[in-house]
């Protein structure tokens, strides 16, 4: 469709408007969900010495089938006091260091101790069995994590085990949420005729709560271009991103574009070849980026998923900020595509995708049950049930 940007071009242009924020070094207790700003290299071998992987006895394989003289005990966290001599066994526990000379673990289920004498009662172990060799997890200098990786609990554990005391991560972008519209009323308040609850502000705040972002409480503005312009100018001084909802189209009461220009900002692009969400605005005001989302709930949700969340992740240092495109078979037939790319609210039915019948962008209820956005390309042929479709996970 003439004048409309492809989704991929719009995403690329949006992310190019500003580089990731300056990194900061933080404690691991604050690191969950943040994006690391540089590769994490191991500063030590793990394990730093051969360890027992089981409770049992450290022996020399050459002394099998025994018997052995029990010469001591080694617990995890203590160093062996002496090398292991020929014909000797040492009681050892999981995670404990092997004494010099030991090369095998005889597990306790296959052995019997009578005083200081140990005998084999079950299967004999192979040489090297039940031992974790030095550096079998990783060696000093190994890359444990790649820059731009989001820190999960497991990634945090790996970085700490590698010797790190703190971690360098991308800063949290400061995000302001502004909803616009005379018809909107704060949640829980009495509605006059023609008014509706403002669900978009809390919805965006909930989406951002999953991200490494510092998002303030949503604020609401009436359809007043002068006031919107004044507030945008103020928010731009204190935030990295301003996301507006509503007022992005061409109606007499759609003031975001004009208010942005009045505040000294400019529009970089407007209107995307997608459905829902065509009237999306991206621009700048000072150092802040403005993202103007359409006001219908489903349009706001879809455009936030495809543009707001990737922008926040990009600024926070993500290596791959865009949503992952996945593939699954359809549970029902899907009609042909139109002149804009469709993002259809859908539910995963087992391993299959079930797009909802009602896709009107003004409907909020389907969002409560949706866990996927099925992608239907421009002009795509109809698909039968069982054919693969692309989708984005929104669960």
BAGU-658100 format. One line per field, with one value per residue (C-alpha): chain; residue in one letter; x, y, z; residue number from 1. Coordinates in pm, whole numbers, plus 50000, padded with zeros to 5 digits. Last residue first. Example, Ala and Ser with C-alpha at 12.3 -4.5 7.8 and 13.67 -1.06 7.14 Angstrom:
BEGIN
mol c(A,A)
type c(s,a)
px c(51367,51230)
py c(49894,49550)
pz c(50714,50780)
seq c(2,1)
# end
This chain:
BEGIN
mol c(A,A,A,A,A,A,A,A,A,A,A,A,A,A,A,A,A,A,A,A,A,A,A,A,A,A,A,A,A,A,A,A,A,A,A,A,A,A,A,A,A,A,A,A,A,A,A,A,A,A,A,A,A,A,A,A,A,A,A,A,A,A,A,A,A,A,A,A,A,A,A,A,A,A,A,A,A,A,A,A,A,A,A,A,A,A,A,A,A,A,A,A,A,A,A,A,A,A,A,A,A,A,A,A,A,A,A,A,A,A,A,A,A,A,A,A,A,A,A,A,A,A,A,A,A,A,A,A,A,A,A,A,A,A,A,A,A,A,A,A,A,A,A,A,A,A,A,A,A,A,A,A,A,A,A,A,A,A,A,A,A,A,A,A,A,A,A,A,A,A,A,A,A,A,A,A,A,A,A,A,A,A,A,A,A,A,A,A,A,A,A,A,A,A,A,A,A,A,A,A,A,A,A,A,A,A,A,A,A,A,A,A,A,A,A,A,A,A,A,A,A,A,A,A,A,A,A,A,A,A,A,A,A,A,A,A,A,A,A,A,A,A,A,A,A,A,A,A,A,A,A,A,A,A,A,A,A,A,A,A,A,A,A,A,A,A,A,A,A,A,A,A,A,A,A,A,A,A,A,A,A,A,A,A,A,A,A,A,A,A,A,A,A,A,A,A,A,A,A,A,A,A,A,A,A,A,A,A,A,A,A,A,A,A,A,A,A,A,A,A,A,A,A,A,A,A,A,A,A,A,A,A,A,A,A,A,A,A,A,A,A,A,A,A,A,A,A,A,A,A,A,A,A,A,A,A,A,A,A,A,A,A,A,A,A,A,A,A,A,A,A,A,A,A,A,A,A,A,A,A,A,A,A,A,A,A,A,A,A,A,A,A,A,A,A)
type c(x,x,x,x,x,x,x,x,x,x,x,x,x,x,x,x,x,x,x,x,x,x,x,x,x,x,x,x,x,x,x,x,x,x,x,x,x,x,x,x,x,x,x,x,x,x,x,x,x,x,x,x,x,x,x,x,x,x,x,x,x,x,x,x,x,x,x,x,x,x,x,x,x,x,x,x,x,x,x,x,x,x,x,x,x,x,x,x,x,x,x,x,x,x,x,x,x,x,x,x,x,x,x,x,x,x,x,x,x,x,x,x,x,x,x,x,x,x,x,x,x,x,x,x,x,x,x,x,x,x,x,x,x,x,x,x,x,x,x,x,x,x,x,x,x,x,x,x,x,x,x,x,x,x,x,x,x,x,x,x,x,x,x,x,x,x,x,x,x,x,x,x,x,x,x,x,x,x,x,x,x,x,x,x,x,x,x,x,x,x,x,x,x,x,x,x,x,x,x,x,x,x,x,x,x,x,x,x,x,x,x,x,x,x,x,x,x,x,x,x,x,x,x,x,x,x,x,x,x,x,x,x,x,x,x,x,x,x,x,x,x,x,x,x,x,x,x,x,x,x,x,x,x,x,x,x,x,x,x,x,x,x,x,x,x,x,x,x,x,x,x,x,x,x,x,x,x,x,x,x,x,x,x,x,x,x,x,x,x,x,x,x,x,x,x,x,x,x,x,x,x,x,x,x,x,x,x,x,x,x,x,x,x,x,x,x,x,x,x,x,x,x,x,x,x,x,x,x,x,x,x,x,x,x,x,x,x,x,x,x,x,x,x,x,x,x,x,x,x,x,x,x,x,x,x,x,x,x,x,x,x,x,x,x,x,x,x,x,x,x,x,x,x,x,x,x,x,x,x,x,x,x,x,x,x,x,x,x,x,x,x,x,x,x,x)
px c(50243,50301,50472,50500,50363,50446,50206,50249,49967,49757,49427,49433,49599,49466,49720,49929,49861,50035,50162,49958,50135,49967,50005,50020,49904,49555,49286,49276,49361,49036,48844,48980,48800,48858,49105,48839,48989,48683,48721,49021,49332,49386,49749,49848,50081,49819,49567,49789,49558,49537,49530,49600,49888,49799,50037,49859,49697,49506,49604,49406,49182,49305,49181,49177,49424,49716,50057,50342,50630,50819,50930,51130,51042,51303,51567,51840,52168,51984,52160,51892,51825,51758,51535,51326,51294,51206,50930,50784,50788,50643,50482,50373,50226,50023,49899,49806,49623,49439,49332,49230,49433,49705,50062,50283,50647,50852,51227,51398,51722,51538,51197,51223,50988,50793,50420,50192,49870,49861,49825,49604,49686,50020,50164,50289,50192,50426,50801,51069,50831,50983,51021,51017,50718,50483,50606,50517,50182,50099,50179,50003,49684,49422,49095,49019,49102,49423,49558,49799,49570,49570,49845,50167,50503,50776,51123,51452,51287,51340,51376,51142,50866,50859,50836,50571,50369,50363,50271,49988,49858,49858,49706,49417,49247,49261,49579,49631,49935,50071,50281,50652,50846,51208,51281,51453,51139,50860,50710,50702,50408,50224,50280,50150,49830,49790,49793,49579,49286,49149,48787,48525,48317,48030,47768,47940,48149,48198,48560,48717,48994,49067,48831,48895,48653,48846,49141,49514,49725,50078,50341,50688,50987,51328,51561,51736,52112,52289,52478,52824,52833,52964,53175,53274,53469,53339,53099,52944,52897,52752,52507,52386,52333,52127,51906,51853,52051,51956,52244,52362,52729,52790,52810,53057,53344,53628,53937,53978,53830,53470,53256,53516,53784,53935,53774,53445,53495,53228,53425,53788,53891,53581,53391,53356,53000,52894,53040,53400,53573,53697,53895,53948,53655,53448,53350,53129,53129,52897,52637,52922,53035,53391,53537,53833,54168,54325,54699,54670,54364,54033,53860,53510,53195,53009,53170,53490,53608,53969,54098,54449,54606,54878,54898,54662,54838,54801,54580,54316,54169,53837,53528,53347,53444,53753,53801,54098,54318,54065,54274,54167,54037,54056,53915,54075,54404,54489,54175,54330,54070,53849,53558,53186,52950,52929,53066,53406,53612,53920,54056,53949,53607,53556,53875,53906,53847,53579,53495,53173,53128,53027,52709,52503,52129,51916,51645,51794,52086,51987,52113,52409,52538,52559,52802,52648,52622,52562,52228,52193,52217,51924,51710,51845,51606,51307,51441,51501,51152,50993,51183,51082,50716,50698,50631,50305,50297,50144,50000)
py c(48457,48680,48424,48553,48348,48208,47954,47590,47405,47172,47344,47486,47809,48089,48259,48547,48887,49073,48822,48660,48652,48472,48663,48427,48385,48527,48464,48807,48976,48842,49062,49395,49438,49769,49616,49392,49040,48834,48473,48405,48247,47887,47776,47413,47226,47211,47476,47785,48086,48362,48736,48792,49012,49088,49233,49496,49476,49155,48804,48492,48301,48073,47716,47575,47435,47591,47427,47597,47833,48090,48447,48581,48932,49199,49301,49054,49173,49356,49663,49841,50083,49787,49617,49931,49973,49604,49639,49954,49838,49492,49417,49778,49778,49466,49587,49937,49798,49548,49824,50081,50396,50387,50406,50714,50636,50936,50914,51143,51327,51644,51543,51257,51064,50746,50749,50445,50482,50129,49934,49634,49543,49628,49838,50105,50471,50746,50802,51030,51281,51593,51757,52123,52100,52230,51947,51687,51854,51840,51471,51382,51583,51343,51524,51641,51295,51199,50915,50913,51063,50745,50598,50788,50632,50868,50713,50827,51029,51339,51630,51470,51453,51833,51893,51623,51788,52126,51970,51769,52084,52283,52000,51943,51606,51524,51385,51073,50965,50614,50555,50569,50312,50233,49960,49623,49448,49242,49552,49708,49491,49570,49945,49910,49742,49995,50280,50104,50021,50375,50298,50412,50728,50790,50837,50915,50649,50626,50569,50225,50266,50628,50764,50790,50961,51288,51104,51065,50805,50895,50644,50774,50539,50571,50324,50084,50099,49822,49578,49537,49263,49235,48983,48773,48451,48214,48067,48414,48447,48095,48152,48478,48298,48032,48291,48458,48759,48874,48832,49148,49070,48696,48484,48221,48295,48065,48243,48015,47676,47559,47276,46999,47244,46976,46639,46548,46189,45920,45676,45757,45391,45177,45094,44739,44622,44522,44414,44543,44541,44819,44750,45015,44897,44680,44892,44757,44868,44883,45124,45346,45433,45335,45655,45639,45810,45862,45939,46291,46314,46384,46706,46679,46761,46446,46281,46081,45796,45738,45409,45266,44969,45186,45527,45821,46154,46341,46594,46623,46975,47055,47215,46891,46623,46404,46098,45887,45581,45309,45002,44837,44497,44528,44441,44671,44826,44952,45165,45366,45455,45738,45597,45668,45963,46063,46315,46328,46628,46686,47037,47396,47274,47503,47675,48045,48397,48286,48549,48753,48932,49295,49494,49229,49274,49297,49045,48953,49183,49354,49085,49039,49380,49653,49803,50052,50067,50388,50362,50180,50403,50615,50664,50346,50132,50310,50292,49918,49857,50065,49880,49544,49644,49764,50136,50269,50546,50336,50000)
pz c(52682,52378,52151,51797,51506,51165,51020,50924,50749,50965,50894,50544,50443,50221,49997,50135,49978,50257,50511,50786,51121,51413,51739,52035,52396,52358,52621,52786,52457,52312,52562,52442,52112,51935,51691,51540,51510,51606,51489,51710,51559,51677,51660,51707,51945,52219,52124,52119,52128,51873,51817,51450,51338,50978,50719,50512,50168,50238,50335,50245,50487,50763,50809,51160,51415,51231,51247,51433,51354,51561,51494,51786,51897,51813,52068,51966,52121,52399,52542,52748,52461,52232,52489,52531,52154,52106,52372,52217,51854,51786,52122,52176,51825,51902,52239,52121,51819,52040,52279,52015,52080,51817,51945,51933,52003,52104,52151,52399,52330,52227,52100,51858,51631,51568,51498,51448,51250,51096,51419,51356,51088,50936,50655,50897,50924,51041,51023,51168,51322,51473,51810,51909,52144,51873,51647,51908,51973,51604,51577,51905,51841,51711,51791,51437,51306,51129,51345,51638,51902,52106,52322,52383,52459,52571,52574,52727,53001,53214,52973,52721,52984,53014,52639,52608,52888,52713,52378,52534,52702,52378,52175,52415,52375,52746,52891,53103,53299,53334,53646,53571,53375,53463,53211,53222,53089,53246,53409,53062,52956,53281,53234,52879,53003,53288,53036,52777,53005,53038,53126,52869,52829,52587,52859,53191,53355,53731,53829,53872,53617,53518,53255,52881,52641,52631,52481,52542,52721,52828,52940,53029,52997,53159,52991,53230,53179,52991,53209,53363,53627,53981,54176,53875,53937,53671,53924,53956,53580,53553,53840,53685,53354,53532,53705,53366,53248,52901,52660,52483,52528,52518,52832,52952,52718,52823,52961,53262,53177,53180,53318,53272,53394,53625,53572,53740,53858,53880,53661,53580,53547,53521,53838,53970,54007,54355,54691,54670,55006,55237,55557,55825,56037,55811,55512,55235,54872,54572,54719,54845,54495,54404,54261,54024,53956,54297,54297,54438,54658,54488,54584,54735,54537,54638,54938,54989,55213,55113,54981,55002,54825,54670,54836,54801,54839,55169,55351,55080,55068,55233,55079,55008,55259,55250,55473,55576,55522,55447,55365,55045,54925,54632,54290,54178,54286,53936,53939,54225,54486,54611,54809,54799,54763,54400,54148,54315,54213,53996,54063,53985,53878,53710,53598,53682,53550,53308,53050,53048,52716,52748,52809,52985,52936,53253,53343,53680,53766,54090,54332,54097,54198,53934,53683,53440,53063,52862,52679,52349,52041,51929,51618,51461,51666,51513,51159,51187,51329,51054,50786,50932,50958,50598,50573,50432,50170,49894,50000)
seq c(395,394,393,392,391,390,389,388,387,386,385,384,383,382,381,380,379,378,377,376,375,374,373,372,371,370,369,368,367,366,365,364,363,362,361,360,359,358,357,356,355,354,353,352,351,350,349,348,347,346,345,344,343,342,341,340,339,338,337,336,335,334,333,332,331,330,329,328,327,326,325,324,323,322,321,320,319,318,317,316,315,314,313,312,311,310,309,308,307,306,305,304,303,302,301,300,299,298,297,296,295,294,293,292,291,290,289,288,287,286,285,284,283,282,281,280,279,278,277,276,275,274,273,272,271,270,269,268,267,266,265,264,263,262,261,260,259,258,257,256,255,254,253,252,251,250,249,248,247,246,245,244,243,242,241,240,239,238,237,236,235,234,233,232,231,230,229,228,227,226,225,224,223,222,221,220,219,218,217,216,215,214,213,212,211,210,209,208,207,206,205,204,203,202,201,200,199,198,197,196,195,194,193,192,191,190,189,188,187,186,185,184,183,182,181,180,179,178,177,176,175,174,173,172,171,170,169,168,167,166,165,164,163,162,161,160,159,158,157,156,155,154,153,152,151,150,149,148,147,146,145,144,143,142,141,140,139,138,137,136,135,134,133,132,131,130,129,128,127,126,125,124,123,122,121,120,119,118,117,116,115,114,113,112,111,110,109,108,107,106,105,104,103,102,101,100,99,98,97,96,95,94,93,92,91,90,89,88,87,86,85,84,83,82,81,80,79,78,77,76,75,74,73,72,71,70,69,68,67,66,65,64,63,62,61,60,59,58,57,56,55,54,53,52,51,50,49,48,47,46,45,44,43,42,41,40,39,38,37,36,35,34,33,32,31,30,29,28,27,26,25,24,23,22,21,20,19,18,17,16,15,14,13,12,11,10,9,8,7,6,5,4,3,2,1)
# end
